[in-house]
Amino acid sequence: MKGEHLGELEELVLLTIGSLYQEAYAVAILEEIKKNTNRKMDVTAIHSVLRRLEKKGYTKSEMGGATAERGGRRKRYFVLTQIGRKVLDDTMELRVSLYNKMPKLAFAGI
């Protein structure tokens, strides 16, 4: 079904939201992905994915309180929804299933 397919960056963002738990906001998500993947990306890409994931119902968000360190601006925090966790579980199950179907061969450089 359209809407249920996860792109690679969407999957990384969802996994990162889950791992950050209650501290998942755009900049923290970006930094965690950079640290774990060595990818170069900017916060605009993360914001785009976060909007898409929330629209699909895989995440929900709420605004945190304003802080002086952010000049009075508030952070938007994200959490996985039940359906977001299920889509991650299904994706992982599919990946592991396909991986386990590969024959145990020694691969020579071609």
C-alpha positions as CSV (number, residue, x, y, z in Angstrom):
1,M,0.0,0.0,0.0
2,K,1.1,3.5,-0.7
3,G,2.2,5.3,2.5
4,E,3.4,2.2,4.3
5,H,6.7,2.0,2.4
6,L,9.6,3.3,4.3
7,G,12.5,5.0,2.6
8,E,16.0,4.5,3.9
9,L,16.2,7.9,5.6
10,E,12.7,7.5,7.0
11,E,13.7,4.3,8.5
12,L,16.9,5.8,10.0
13,V,14.9,8.7,11.5
14,L,12.3,6.4,13.0
15,L,14.9,4.2,14.5
16,T,16.7,7.2,15.9
17,I,13.5,8.6,17.4
18,G,13.0,5.2,19.1
19,S,16.5,5.1,20.4
20,L,16.4,8.7,21.7
21,Y,13.1,8.0,23.3
22,Q,11.8,11.3,24.9
23,E,14.8,13.4,23.8
24,A,14.0,13.1,20.0
25,Y,13.9,16.6,18.4
26,A,15.3,17.5,15.0
27,V,18.8,18.6,15.9
28,A,19.3,15.6,18.3
29,I,18.0,13.2,15.5
30,L,20.4,14.8,13.0
31,E,23.4,14.6,15.3
32,E,22.7,10.9,16.2
33,I,22.3,9.9,12.5
34,K,25.5,11.8,11.6
35,K,27.4,10.1,14.4
36,N,26.2,6.6,13.5
37,T,26.3,6.8,9.7
38,N,28.9,9.4,8.9
39,R,26.5,11.0,6.5
40,K,26.5,14.6,5.7
41,M,23.0,16.1,5.9
42,D,21.3,19.2,7.2
43,V,18.4,19.8,9.6
44,T,16.1,20.8,6.7
45,A,16.2,17.2,5.4
46,I,15.3,15.9,8.9
47,H,12.4,18.3,9.2
48,S,11.1,17.2,5.8
49,V,11.2,13.5,6.9
50,L,9.7,14.3,10.3
51,R,6.7,16.0,8.7
52,R,6.2,13.1,6.3
53,L,6.4,10.5,9.1
54,E,3.9,12.4,11.2
55,K,1.6,12.7,8.2
56,K,1.8,8.9,7.8
57,G,0.9,8.4,11.4
58,Y,4.3,6.8,12.4
59,T,5.2,9.5,14.8
60,K,3.5,12.2,16.9
61,S,5.0,15.3,18.3
62,E,4.4,18.0,20.8
63,M,6.1,21.3,21.7
64,G,8.4,21.4,24.7
65,G,8.7,24.5,26.9
66,A,10.6,27.6,26.0
67,T,14.2,27.8,27.3
68,A,16.5,30.8,27.8
69,E,19.4,28.9,26.1
70,R,17.3,28.8,22.9
71,G,16.4,32.4,23.1
72,G,12.9,31.6,24.2
73,R,12.2,29.2,21.3
74,R,10.6,25.8,22.0
75,K,11.7,22.4,20.6
76,R,9.3,20.0,18.9
77,Y,9.7,16.5,20.4
78,F,8.9,13.3,18.5
79,V,7.9,9.8,19.7
80,L,7.0,6.7,17.8
81,T,3.3,5.7,17.5
82,Q,2.2,2.1,17.8
83,I,1.9,1.9,14.0
84,G,5.4,3.5,13.7
85,R,6.8,0.7,15.9
86,K,4.9,-1.9,13.9
87,V,6.2,-0.7,10.5
88,L,9.8,-0.8,12.0
89,D,9.2,-4.3,13.3
90,D,7.8,-5.5,9.9
91,T,10.7,-3.9,8.0
92,M,13.3,-5.6,10.3
93,E,11.5,-8.9,10.0
94,L,11.6,-8.7,6.2
95,R,15.2,-7.7,6.1
96,V,16.3,-10.5,8.4
97,S,14.2,-13.0,6.5
98,L,15.7,-12.0,3.2
99,Y,19.2,-12.0,4.7
100,N,18.7,-15.5,6.1
101,K,17.7,-16.8,2.7
102,M,21.1,-16.0,1.2
103,P,23.3,-19.1,0.7
104,K,26.3,-19.4,3.0
105,L,28.8,-19.1,0.2
106,A,32.3,-17.6,0.1
107,F,32.2,-14.8,-2.3
108,A,35.2,-14.2,-4.5
109,G,36.0,-10.7,-5.8
110,I,34.7,-10.4,-9.4
